[in-house]
Amino acid sequence: MNGTGARIMLVDDEEAILKLLRFPLEKEGYQVVTARDGEEALEAFSGERFDLVILDLMLPRIDGVEVCRRLRAQSIVPIIMLTAKSDEFDKVLGLEIGADDYITKDRFSLREFRSRVRAQLRRAEMARSAEAARRDVVKIDDLEVDLLKRSVFVRGRRVDLTYIEFEILRTLVSHPGRVYSRPLLLQLVWGDSDYRDARTVDVHIRHLREKMETDSKEPEYIFTVRNIGYRFREL
């Protein structure tokens, strides 16, 4: 038992799968909460904190694809998708909607499963540590962002950003490569997303690109993830 105490939500409508996967997770020292359909999973997630979600693709009431979309809209929690299918389409779909990893049920061992879980938890912990210890000044090619002074320079030229523009940039640059949905950006930057138009994010992103990018239509730093949101280029 590793004693990490990480909280994991395991979502599958098959009791046999829940028992099969829950045992090795609890043996590793994780706290496991199970859900048997998408609605139950979303309800559990809204009321508790989780460090990882293991999510079946085919679920009753609300399917795994929609659950993944909704989770990713409000959180950057690592998500491992489970499926009985092995089609490349399903794998690509899962990753495009924000899943971090993908396991086909009939093609993995419990040893591999435990390894995948540990890898995602370790990656998330490293990201949190990097966030806590990150430098005050982030430099990426010709871009320099001073997080304390709230200043931005591109190719040696100071770029004047509004408060909201800087907060969006700070959020994106803090996790390079991480996809942020529009609702999640609204939640993180504005504090809520219930009564705000998601297109507000698009407007501010457009202004950011116009100020930062050499060609706003061919961005070097802030990329659009179709039908989801935005991500900052990987370092």
N, C-alpha and C positions, 0 to 999 in steps of 0.2 A: 504494500500500500504506500502510495507516495505522499499522502497526507496533504495534498494541495488544497482540497476542499472546493475546487472549482465546481460551479453549478452548471449542469448540462440539462437542456431540455431535449428529450428524445420523442420524436413524433412519428407514429406509424399505426395503421389501423389493424395490423396483424399482431395478435397477442403473442404468438410464437416468436416473432421478430423482436418485440419489446423485451421478452424474457431473455432471448439469446444475447442481445446487445447490452441490456442493463447490467447483467451479472459482471462481465469484465470491467465495465466502467466503475461500478461500485467497489470491485476488488482493487481497482487502482486508487481508490480513495475519493472519487468524485461524488458529489451529491446529484442524484438523477431525479428529474421530474418527468413523468410521461404524459403524453396526450395522444388521443386516438383519432382525432379528426382536426381539420384546419381551424375550425371555430374555437375548439377547446385550446388549441395551441396559442392562438392569438390572445385569447382571454388570459391564459396563464402568463404570457409574456408581458402583457400590459400591467400585471400586478406584482411581478417579481423581477429580480435582476438575474440574468444568465450570462455565463462566460462563453458558451458555445451552444449552438442549436444543430441537432442532427435531424434532418427533415426528409420524410418520404415524399416522393414526387406525386404518387397517386393516393390521394386522400379523399374521404367523403366530406360532404358539406362545402368545404372550401379546399381546392386542390393545392398541392405543394408549390406550384408555380406562383399562384396568387399569394399564398402565405409568405413565400420568399420575398416577393415584391413589397408586401406591406411591412415586413420586418426591416427590409433594407431601407424603406422610406423613413423609418424612425430610428434606426440604430446601425452601428457598424459592427455588431456582434458577428463573430465568425459563423458561417453556415456551411455544413456539409450536407449535400443532397444524397438521398438514397433512392434507388430505382431498380425495378426488376428488368427494365429495358436496357439495352446496350447500344441503342442507336446513337450515332454521332450527333444527330439533331438534338436529342434530349440533352446530351452533355453540353453542347454549345448553348442551348437555351438556358440551362441552369446557370452557367457561368455568366451569361449576358444579363440575367436579371439580378445578379449580385451574389451568387453562391461562391464560396471560397474553395470548395473541393467537391468531388463527385465520386460516389462509390456505387458500382453495380452489385446488387445483392448476391447474384449467383457467381461472382468472380472475385471474391475477396475472402481472406482468412481472418479470424479474430485477431491474430497477431498484427496483420496489416491494418485492421480497423483501429486497434489501440494505438498503433504508430501514427496513423492519420490524425487521430484525436489529439495526441500529445503534440504533434507538429503544429496544429492550428492554435492550440492553447499557448504554446511557446511563442509562436509568431505574434499573437495578440499581446502577450506579456512584453515581448521585445518592443513592440510598437508603443505600448504605454510607457516603457522605460525611456525610449528615445524621445517621446513627447515631453516627459518630465525633465529630461536632461538636455534638451535640444539647445543649440546655440541661439544667442540673442539675434545673430545676424545669419540669414540664410542666403547663400550665394549659389546660383545655378547659371552657368555660362555668363551671359551679359546681364542677368537679373540679380539684384541685391535687395533683400527685404530685411529691414531692421525692425524686429518685432517689438522692441522696447520703445524706440523713438517713433515707431509707426511711420517710417519713411521707406520709399521705394525708389530705386534707381535702375534705369534700363539703359545699357550702353553709355553709362556715365552721366545720363541725363535724369534729373529728378522728375518723378511722376507724381502729380498731386492727385490723391484719391479721396473720395468722400469716406465718411466713417463706415458706411455699409460696404462700400467697395473694398476697403481694407479688411474688414472682418471676413468677407467672403474669401479674399485672397489668403488671409491668415489660416482660415479653416482648411482650404484646399492644400496649401503648401505644407501644412503640418503632417499630412499623410499622403505623400506623393504616390500616385497610382491608384489610390482608393477612390472608388466611384461614390459620389454623393448624389442622391436623388434630390429633386427640387424640394419636396416636402421636408426632407431632412435638413437641407440648407436653411429653409425657412425656420425650422425649429431651433437650429443651432445659432443662427445669426439674429433672427428677430424674436426668438423666444416662443413662438407658436406658429402653427400652420393651419389652424382650423378656419380662420376667417380671412386668409390672405390668398391672393391669386398666385399660383405657381409661376405665371408668366413674369411676375415681378423679378424673379431670379434671372430669367433670360435677359431682361432689360439691363440689369446690373452687370451681368457677364459680358454683354455686348459692349458696354461702356468700358469695362476693364480691358477687354481685348483692343478696343480702339486706342486706349492709352498706353498699353504695354507691348502689344504685338507689332512687328514690322508690317505684317499683312493680317488684318483681323479675320480675313476669310480663310487664311492658311495659318492657323495659330501654332506657335512653338511651345507654349506653356500650358494653356488651359484648353482641354479637349472636350468635345461633346460626346456623350455616350447615348446613342440614339434610343429614344423612348424612355430613358431613365433620368439622366442628369449630366453631371460634369465630373471630370477628374483632372488633377494636375499631373504633368508629365513625371515619369519616374526618374529618379536621380541616376 
